């Protein structure tokens, strides 16, 4: 909220309708609410034991995640590169974001739907057994008829469900510090957006799959900062079919990322903030909140409400000239223990490890994407990278390309560029 503010403006997207004495009454849709009451649902995590109840899961498990998340969120929102202050907060942030995806009524219902599928039920039982989160000694093969105990146990285990694919994606923290409109809050705080999957196509609680190439993760970090995650494959080929599965999608697997590649510092324009808020609102379950009531209605001022065209100028993509074309990562501890994965998380024993043909295709499409991105984003605020990543070299290369295309003025003879 803005300084000195105590209440949010809370908007009920589907207010209750009651009938009294033959007359239909629509409940209030917009009202002020303190943060503690926004999106509140009683007994969401309650576990039952012998007729009694306990909120131990909320206090001990989610309480710990919240505490560490409260420390990690401002460090990511103000990220300006690797510092001497340490990066121990990064894993805590990932677990917090994972918990936020599933610890809602919608998240709980999503778990029920996922776990009830015959092709996945056995895997879910393995997850609970491995992580020791199950309320029963032998988890059920399916949660289709599971009780609250099993569902909450699944939420505990699911906090790290998406961490593998998030870690392997391209991270960018964008800002709305120069925009009059700031980011809203919703009851579906970790939002998935795929331009080819329209909100009207889904039945609650279904959502587009993170495993799809074109699915972005959008997670507001505060009033004027937001995290956008994009699959590497999407960045290398933005023309990919958005609904196709990305290469090597998986969960609960070891992987690695270079935190110095996290992009930061880009200031969104007003319409770009409105487009993000429009996505957040359309994917909310029932409630959204904001520090200003006008921000709750982005559809009234956004440039387009066409779901397929919301990213027409590629503003959700990271800076493609500063996205490293890495061929993988390797690490060792000097004691004979080694770890290696290629850019898609495949270990050396994987049959497609460092696939040369795939990499050649990626190189050609990524070079074409960089040129197209530069044309679409010329004159816009641009992201930065850690100082050791030599982002200024990428900026010079991009500017030279735009000069050759006549989209920017040529350098003067003295070597200085015109404004």
N, C-alpha and C positions, 0 to 999 in steps of 0.2 A: 504494500500500500504506500501511498505518498506520505511524507512526514506529517505527523500530527493527526493522521486518520485512524479511527478506531473501528469503523465498519466497512465491509464490502457492500457493493450493490450485487444482490443475488437474483438471478433470473431463472425461473422455473420454465423449462421449454415445453413441458406437458403438464400444465396445472390441472389439479383435480376438478372434476365436474360432479356436483351433487344435485339431487332433486329434492325439493321440499315443497309440500302442498301443491304439487303439480307444476312448480316453476323450476327451471334449470338455473343453477348458480355456478359460475366459473370462479374458482378460487383465485386469490391474488397471485399475479405472475412475477412482479418485480417488487423487491422490498430490501431494506438494509439488514445486514446480518453480521454479527461478530464472527471472526475466523473460526472460533471453536464450534460454532453451529453450522457453518457451511459444510455441505456434503456429509453431515453427520448421520450415522445409522447405528442404532443401539445394538449391542450384542453381535456385531458382525464377526468377531473372532472368537466368541466364547466357546470354550471346550466344556463338555459335560462329563463329570466323573461321579458315578454312583448317585445320581439324582441331584448332585450339587453342581455348581458352576465355578469357573475360574477364568481370569483374564491373564493367566501367566504367559500365554503366547504373545499377547500384546505388550505386556510389561517387559518380559525378558528378551524376546526375540526382536519384535519390531521396535521396542524401545531402544535397544542397542543400535539397530540400523538407523533409527531416526537421529540418535545422538551423534553418530559418526557422519550421517548425511548432512546434518546441520553445520558441521565443520567443513565438509567437502564442497558443498554447493557454492559458497562464496569464492572458494579457491578456483573453481572452474569458471565461474561467471566473470572473474577478474583475471583470467589466465592471460599471460603475456609471454609465455615461453618457459623453458625449464630454468628453475632458479635453485639457489643453494638451500632453499627452505624445505626441500624434500618433496617427494611425490607419493607419500604413503596414503594420501587421501584418495588416490585415483580408484583403487579397488573398492574403497568404502562408497564412493559415488556410484560405481556400477551396481553394487548390491542395493543401494538405496533406490536407484532408478528401476531396477528389477522388481523390488518390492512394490513400488508405486504402480507398476503395470498390473499387478495381480491382487493387491489388497483392497480392491473396491468390490461392490456388489457385481459389477459387470465382469471383473476379473475372476471372481469366484465362480460365476456362471460359465465363463469361458473354460475354466478348468474342468467343470462338470461335463461340458460338451466334448472337449478334447479327450478326456479320460474315458468317456463312454464309447469311443470308437474302437471297434474290434482290432484294427490294425495297430493301435497304439496302446491299448490297455495294458498289455504285458510290460511294455517299456515303462509306463507310469508306475507300475508296481515295483519294478527294479529301481527306479529313481528313489522312491520312498524307502525301500529296504536299504539301499546303499547309503543314503544320507541320514538314516536313523530317525526320520521324521514321522513315520507312521504311528498312528494311535494304536494300531493292532500289531501283533507280532508278525502276522502274515497279511500284507495288504491285499485288498480284493483285486481280482483281475480287471474289474471295471468299476468306475465310480458312478455309473448311471443311477444307482439307487443308494449311493453312499450318504452317510449322515454328516453332521457338522464336524465331527472329529476328523474324519478322513479328509474333508475338504480343506480345513484349516491346516492340517498336516501337509497337504499338497502345496498350499500357499507358502509355507515355510521352506519347502524344498525348491519351489519354483522361482525364488528370488534371483537365482543365478541362471535361469533357463535361457535367457537371450544374451548372456554376457559374451559368449564365444563370438557370435556374429557381430555384436556391437563392437567388440574389441578389434575385429578385422576390418571395420568400416572406416570411412573418412569422417573425421570429427571436425566440426566448425562451431564456434560460439559466435553468434551474431548479436547485434545490439540495436536497440530502439532509442538510444539516448538523444538523438536529434529529431525523433518523430513525436508529434503531439500525442499520438495514440501509443499506448503501451500494451504489453501482452496480457491476455486474460488468463483466468484459472478455470479448469473444468474438472468434472468428476471422472474424467478419463484422462488423467494427467500425462501419461506417456502415449502419445498419439501416433498411429501409423497412417501414412498417406501414400496411396498408389493412384496415379492419375487415371488408370484404366479400370479401376474398381469403384463404382459410384455408390454413395451412401444408400441410395434406394435399392441397390442390389442385395443388400445384406439383411438377414434377419438377426435380431438381437439374440445372443451376444457376439455373433460372428464378426470377424474383421479380416482385412487383407492380411496375408501371411508375411512375416518378416523374411521368410525364406525366398520370397520373390525378388527378382532383380530390381524392380522399380519401387519397392517399398522404402520410404524414408521414415525415420523416427524423429519426431518433433517433441521436444521437452522444454517448456519454459522454465528458466532458472530463477526468474525474478521479474520485477517490474519492467526492466529494459534489457534483459539478456535471455537468450534462448539457444539451446543446443540442437543442431541438425546433424543427423547421422545418415550417410549415404554409402551403399555398397560400393566397393572398389570396382566391381564389374560395371555398375551403372555409370560411374565416373569415367571409365575408360571407353565406354560405348553408350552414350545417352540415347542412341537409337535402338537399343535392345528392346525386345518385347517385354514390357514391364511385368507381365504376369508369369513369365517363365521363371523356373527355379534358378537361383544363383549357383555358381559352381561350389560344390562341397558345402552345402548348408548342414549344420549340425548343432547340437546342444550339449552343454556340460563337457566340453572338450578343451584340453589345454591349447592355448595359442599365445600370441605375443604381438605387441604393437610398440611403435616408437612414439612416445608421448610428445617428442619434439615436432612431430608432424601435425599436431592439433593446430588448426587455423583459428585466428581470433582477430578482433579489431574492426570487422566490417560493420558499417552503420547502414541499417536498412532505411529505405525511403518509406514514407507514410503508407503508400499503397501496398508495399511489400509486407509491412506489419499487418495491415488489414487482411491481406490474403492468408497469412498464417493464422490470424484470429478466426477467419472464416472457416478454415480447415478444422481448427480446434472446436469451434462451435458445432459444426456439422457432425463431428465424431463424438461429441459429448453424449452421455447417456440421458441425463435429465437436467442437470444444473450447470450453470456457468457463473462466474463471479468476476468482478473487476473493481478497480479503485474509482473508476468513472463510469457512470451508467451509459454514456454514449458509446463506450468501447464494446458494450455488449451486443451492439447491432452493426457488425462490420459489413453485412450485406447491403446496408443502405448507402455505403460510400465506396465499396471496393470496385475496382475497374472491371472485373468480370466475376460472374458466379458460375461460369462453366467449369465444372470439376476437372475436365481434361485440359483446360487451358490455364489453370492457376499457376503453373510453372512455365508459361510460354516463353519467358525470357531467361530461363534456367537459373533463377535467383536462389533456388533451393540447392543447387550444386555448389560444392566448394570451389575455391580458386584452382582451376584445372592446370594452370601453369605452375602452381606451387604444390601440386599433389605429386609426390614422388612416384616414379615408375619403378617401384621396388620389385626385385625378383625373389624376395623372401627375407627371412631373418634367421640368424644363427646366434647361439649363445653357449657359453661353457663356464664352468666355475673353477677350472684349474685342477680339479680332482678327478678328471675323467668323465664327468657327467656333462652331456651335451644335449642340446635341443635345437631343432631346425624345422622350419616350415616354409613353404613357398608363399606367394602372395595371396593364395586362396586357402591357406591353413593346411595344406597337404604335407604330411611328413615324408621323409626320404623313401620309405617303403611303399608309399602309395603309387599305384601304376601310372598315374598322371602327374607325378611330382615334377614340377618345373617343365610342364608341357611346352615344348618349343614351338609347335604349330600354333597353339593357343596364344602364346606370348607374341608371336609375329602378328597375329590378327589383332591382338590387344594394342600393339604398338601403332599399327596403321590407324585403327579407329580412334585411339587416344590422341594422336597428332591431329587428326581431322577435328576431333571434339575441342581441342585447345583453340584451334583457329576459329571455330564457330562460336565458342564461348567468349572469346575476346571481342568478336563483333557484337554479340548480344549485350555484353557488359561494359562496353566502352563508355567512359564518363561516369561510371558508377563507383561507389565506394568499394574498395577491395580488401580482402583479408591479408593478414600478415602471418608469418611463421616464425619459429624460433630463430634468433639471430645466427645460430650456427648452421642453419639450413640454407643460408645465402639466398634469401628470397629476392634480394635486389637484382640478382642475375636473371631470374625468371621475369621480373618486371621489365628489365631492359630488352630481353628477347621478345616479349609480348609487344612492347611499344614499337620495336623495330618492325615487327610484322604489321602492326596497325598503320605505321607510317607508309610502308610499302603499298598497303591497300588504299591509301588516301584517306583513312579515317582519323588520322592525327597529323598535325603539321610536322614537316621534316625539321631536323636539327638545323640551327643556324651554323654558319661557317665557323663561328667561334666555339662550337661544340655544345652550346647551351640550347636547350629546347625552348621554343616559344610557349607561352602560357596556353 
